[in-house]
Amino acid sequence: MSSDGNAPYYLGVGRRKEAVARIRLYSGERGIVVNGRPFEDYFPRILHQNVVQEPLDMVGASFRVSAKVIGGGMSGQAEAIRHGVARALVNANDQYRLTLRKAGLLTRDARVKERKKYGLKRARKAPQYTKR
């Protein structure tokens, strides 16, 4: 548990693809702010909103969430926030660990874009073969 001078909070860092999210959980009524904006404004798609709320819904916790996220795209950022919130919840209460672990929310998703190889058009796509 840390404090920035006024309110104590729990920290969590989440990562997905190129996105990195730094999460602070404050006690109090539920609300989510991403980069200083309400998360409904930051993530207009319902799919991304559900991804962000998943760890809180799963454990039934009521925390105020402040997230700073950089890098990646919308899906990567939403999943990075989900990962960070799950880790911060474990810092807040260790009893949440089993529930979040079973749902796979504490595991860092290591899948990233594969690099392009020379002689190929993309990572794996080869030029079309011509016999003559």
Summary of the structure (lengths in Angstrom):
residues: 132
radius of gyration: 18.5
end to end distance: 69.1
largest distance: 74.8
contacts: 372
relative contact order: 0.20
helix: 35%
strand: 26%
